[in-house]
């Protein structure tokens, strides 16, 4: 029985009808990319753009952002904690006095001390003594701080000079300033001059050592870069060394401010001046031993130290805002 066979293309040896049907069934491929490919390209470009932006933002120089609200909240919480501690101390003193563990002539109740404190803050004579003490401390800072900064810069810039004076510094630095008061009284006599010199010797060392460490921590690459741009050595010191060491110098000054008040009161007590907080404490302890006045005047000295330290810390944060941020990071 004869069977039907499709016509064959002799050139390609393929059925002609199959080729025609395939050509007629399948349309020509479109030259436009499919929708999925376009969305993939847009997603990739978006990701590349975002990654580029994040890389650029990461490469940008970091600038500290100070939160005013956060700083105020931290200061408020610190003040509340300090107030709670002060109230706890007063309560403990009051309880000790009520229980009779210590005689009131040696440890008066907190209420009596607070009352005397209010009286002293309104007495013109005691306010004059406060001004005298603060004036002596300020004068000592004016004398010691510039000398300490200049010496610290020289010792930090010239390591050979630092090595030559290291033994002298290590010998003199541990000496308490109050131990030199008898020598000062023998050389310059009694009075405010001895007090100022004793305080100046005490506050000289923290400023000097902090300045030396600040100069030693200066980036050497910054100095070399300034030299490549043609900056002379004095100009490099003024534009690179001093600004870089300024936070360390500020920290030394802040420490010296609190130390100046302590040494001033102690020097007034030892020398026996006629004015100042130390002289008032000495007179109160001699004339009938008024313990309430002694404790009140000591409390005033403590409050002055707290106020000076807070003011110095605030000035340091305002002058060098990047210093604390770098330490925290």
Long-range contacts (C-beta under 8 A, 24 or more apart in sequence): 64-321, 64-322, 64-325, 66-321, 90-114, 105-289, 105-291, 106-291, 107-291, 108-291, 108-292, 108-295, 112-292, 113-292, 113-295, 113-296, 113-299, 116-292, 116-293, 116-295, 116-296, 117-296, 117-299, 117-300, 119-296, 120-293, 120-296, 120-297, 120-300, 121-300, 126-280, 126-297, 126-300, 128-275, 129-275, 129-276, 129-277, 129-279, 129-280, 130-277, 130-300, 130-304, 132-192, 132-275, 132-276, 133-261, 133-264, 133-265, 133-268, 133-276, 133-277, 133-278, 133-301, 133-304, 134-261, 134-304, 136-192, 136-195, 136-196, 136-199, 136-264, 136-268, 136-276, 137-199, 137-257, 137-260, 137-261, 137-264, 138-260, 139-196, 140-195, 140-196, 140-197, 140-199, 140-200, 140-203, 140-260, 140-264, 141-199, 141-200, 141-203, 141-253, 141-256, 141-257, 141-260, 143-196, 143-200, 144-199, 144-200, 144-201, 144-203, 144-204, 144-207, 144-256, 145-203, 145-207, 145-253, 145-256, 147-204, 148-203, 148-204, 148-205, 148-207, 148-208, 148-211, 148-252, 149-207, 149-211, 149-249, 151-208, 151-211, 152-207, 152-208, 152-209, 152-210, 152-211, 152-212, 152-214, 152-215, 152-249, 153-211, 153-215, 153-237, 153-241, 153-242, 153-245, 155-208, 155-212, 155-215, 156-211, 156-212, 156-213, 156-214, 156-215, 156-216, 156-241, 156-245, 157-215, 157-237, 157-241, 162-212, 169-208, 172-205, 173-205, 173-209, 176-202, 177-201, 177-202, 177-263, 177-267, 178-263, 178-266, 178-267, 178-270, 181-267, 181-270, 181-271, 185-271, 190-271, 190-272, 190-273, 191-271, 191-273, 192-273, 194-267, 194-271, 195-264, 195-267, 195-268, 195-271, 195-273, 195-276, 198-263, 198-267, 199-260, 199-263, 199-264, 199-267, 202-259, 202-260, 202-263, 203-256, 203-257, 203-259, 203-260, 203-263, 206-252, 206-255, 206-256, 206-259, 207-249, 207-252, 207-253, 207-256, 208-252, 209-252, 210-248, 210-249, 210-251, 210-252, 210-255, 211-245, 211-248, 211-249, 211-252, 213-248, 214-244, 214-245, 214-246, 214-247, 214-248, 214-249, 215-241, 215-245, 217-244, 217-245, 217-248, 218-244, 218-245, 219-244, 246-319, 246-320, 247-316, 247-320, 247-323, 250-315, 250-316, 250-319, 250-320, 250-323, 251-316, 253-312, 253-316, 254-309, 254-312, 254-313, 254-316, 257-308, 257-309, 257-312, 258-305, 258-308, 258-309, 258-312, 261-301, 261-304, 261-305, 261-308, 262-305, 265-301, 277-301
